[in-house]
Amino acid sequence: MKQVSTIEDHILIRKIKSGNTEAWERLVNKYYHQIYSYCVRRCLGDRVLAADLTQDIFLRIIENIDKYKFSGKFFNYLFTITVNVCNNYYNKKKFNQSELDEKAENVGSEAIVTNLITQENMNQIQVALNTLPDMQREALILKYYHDLKVKDIAKITGTSVATSQSRIHQGLEKLSKLLNREEFMNG
């Protein structure tokens, strides 16, 4: 199945390089939701910012499509750009740690109230995920929301497999502790 997707991507990219706009639309439609949902989680649930970043990501892809070499999976190339665009955004914004903590607390408070009303576990997980350090949150999102292998996460984030495994492991430990705290419990 994944091999078919890789071949399909290769064909679409060849068509895009020759100016086929329909192929570009198909490629965007194929990956838009995955990229957008990664950005939403990476941006602490800010859907407007996530939509802007997703648009920037696809703009960067189309601007550089002629330079794309057919080595490895296009999906990994796409997610490498996605991770870099998100990281660059936050580096440019120069959030200081207190601003990030404050935003995470605000998002957390809203989600806790929502969770108590709706009793949905997904809200609990997102709130807890939002409080993790960026590198751990990024690794967990790629692993569990996008079902990527650790070696692919390492390629995308530009780290070693061991570092990616460590980030996933540490993130899961912190997530587990957060989800077991009283304010995250259902009732």
For each residue, the residues with C-beta under 8 A, 3 or more apart:
1: 4 5
2: 5 6 73
3: 6 7
4: 1 7 8
5: 1 2 8 9 75
6: 2 3 9 10 73 74
7: 3 4 10 11
8: 4 5 11 12
9: 5 6 12 13 27 73 74 75
10: 6 7 13 14 70 74
11: 7 8 14 15
12: 8 9 15 16 23 24 26 27 30
13: 9 10 16 17 23 27 65 68 70 74
14: 10 11 17 18
15: 11 12 18 20 22 23
16: 12 13 19 20 23 24 27 62 65
17: 13 14 65 66 68
18: 14 15
19: 16
20: 15 16 23 24
21: 24 25
22: 15 25 26
23: 12 13 15 16 20 26 27
24: 12 16 20 21 27 28 62
25: 21 22 28 29
26: 12 22 23 29 30
27: 9 12 13 16 23 24 30 31
28: 24 25 31 32 58
29: 25 26 32
30: 12 26 27
31: 27 28 34 35 75 78
32: 28 29 35 36 54 58
33: 36 37
34: 31 37 38 146
35: 31 32 38 39 54 57 58 78 79 82
36: 32 33 39 40 50 51 54
37: 33 34 40 41 145
38: 34 35 41 42 79 82 86 141 142 145 146
39: 35 36 42 43 49 50 51 53 54 57 82 86
40: 36 37 43 45 46 47 50
41: 37 38 45 126 129 137 141 145
42: 38 39 50 86 134 137 138 141
43: 39 40 46 49 50 53 86
44: 103 104 107 130
45: 40 41 107 111 126 130
46: 40 43 49 50
47: 40 50 51
48: 51 52
49: 39 43 46 52 53 89
50: 36 39 40 42 43 46 47 53 54
51: 36 39 47 48 54 55
52: 48 49 55 56
53: 39 43 49 50 56 57 85 86 89
54: 32 35 36 39 50 51 57 58
55: 51 52 58 59
56: 52 53 59 60 85
57: 35 39 53 54 60 61 78 81 82 85
58: 28 32 35 54 55 61 62
59: 55 56 62 63
60: 56 57 63 64 81 85
61: 57 58 64 65 78 81
62: 16 24 58 59 65
63: 59 60
64: 60 61 67 68
65: 13 16 17 61 62 68
66: 17
67: 64
68: 13 17 64 65 74 77
69:
70: 10 13
71:
72: 76 77 155
73: 2 6 9 76 77 152
74: 6 9 10 13 68 77 78
75: 5 9 31 78 79
76: 72 73 79 80 152 155 156
77: 68 72 73 74 80 81
78: 31 35 57 61 74 75 81 82
79: 35 38 75 76 82 83 142 146 148 152 156
80: 76 77 83 84 155 156 157 158
81: 57 60 61 77 78 84 85
82: 35 38 39 57 78 79 85 86
83: 79 80 86 87 138 142 156 157
84: 80 81 87 88
85: 53 56 57 60 81 82 88 89
86: 38 39 42 43 53 82 83 89 90 138
87: 83 84 90 91 134
88: 84 85 91 92
89: 49 53 85 86 92 93
90: 86 87 93 95 134
91: 87 88 94
92: 88 89
93: 89 90
94: 91
95: 90 99 100 103
96: 99 100
97: 100 101
98: 101 102
99: 95 96 102 103
100: 95 96 97 103 104
101: 97 98 104 105
102: 98 99 105 106
103: 44 95 99 100 106 107
104: 44 100 101 107 108 130 131
105: 101 102 108 109
106: 102 103 109 110
107: 44 45 103 104 110 111 127 130
108: 104 105 111 112 127 130 131
109: 105 106 112 113
110: 106 107 113 114
111: 45 107 108 114 115 123 124 126 127 130
112: 108 109 115 116 127 183 184
113: 109 110 116 117
114: 110 111 117 118 120 123
115: 111 112 118 119 120 123 124 127 184 186
116: 112 113 119 186
117: 113 114
118: 114 115 123
119: 115 116 186 187
120: 114 115 123 124
121: 124 125 186
122: 125 126
123: 111 114 115 118 120 126 127
124: 111 115 120 121 127 128 179 184 186
125: 121 122 128 129 175 179
126: 41 45 111 122 123 129 130
127: 107 108 111 112 115 123 124 130 131 184
128: 124 125 131 132 175 178 179 184
129: 41 125 126 132 137 140 141 175
130: 44 45 104 107 108 111 126 127 137
131: 104 108 127 128 178
132: 128 129 136 137 140 171 174 175
133: 136 137
134: 42 87 90 137 138
135: 138 139 157 167
136: 132 133 139 140 167 168 170 171 174
137: 41 42 129 130 132 133 134 140 141 171
138: 42 83 86 134 135 141 142 157 167
139: 135 136 142 143 153 157 164 167 168 171
140: 129 132 136 137 143 144 145 167 168 171 172 175
141: 38 41 42 129 137 138 144 145 146
142: 38 79 83 138 139 145 146 148 152 153 156 157
143: 139 140 146 147 148 150 153 168
144: 140 141 147
145: 37 38 41 140 141 142
146: 34 38 79 141 142 143
147: 143 144
148: 79 142 143 152 153 156
149: 152 153
150: 143 153 154 161 164 165 168
151: 154 155 161 164
152: 73 76 79 142 148 149 155 156
153: 139 142 143 148 149 150 156 157 164 168
154: 150 151 157 158 159 160 161 163 164
155: 72 76 80 151 152 158
156: 76 79 80 83 142 148 152 153
157: 80 83 135 138 139 142 153 154 164
158: 80 154 155
159: 154 163 164 167
160: 154 163 164
161: 150 151 154 164 165
162: 165 166
163: 154 159 160 166 167
164: 139 150 151 153 154 157 159 160 161 167 168
165: 150 161 162 168 169
166: 162 163 169 170
167: 135 136 138 139 140 159 163 164 170 171
168: 136 139 140 143 150 153 164 165 171 172
169: 165 166 172 173
170: 136 166 167 173 174
171: 132 136 137 139 140 167 168 174 175
172: 140 168 169 175 176
173: 169 170 176 177
174: 132 136 170 171 177 178
175: 125 128 129 132 140 171 172 178 179
176: 172 173 179 180
177: 173 174 180 181
178: 128 131 174 175 181 184
179: 124 125 128 175 176 184
180: 176 177 184 185
181: 177 178 184 185
182: 185
183: 112
184: 112 115 124 127 128 178 179 180 181
185: 180 181 182
186: 115 116 119 121 124
187: 119
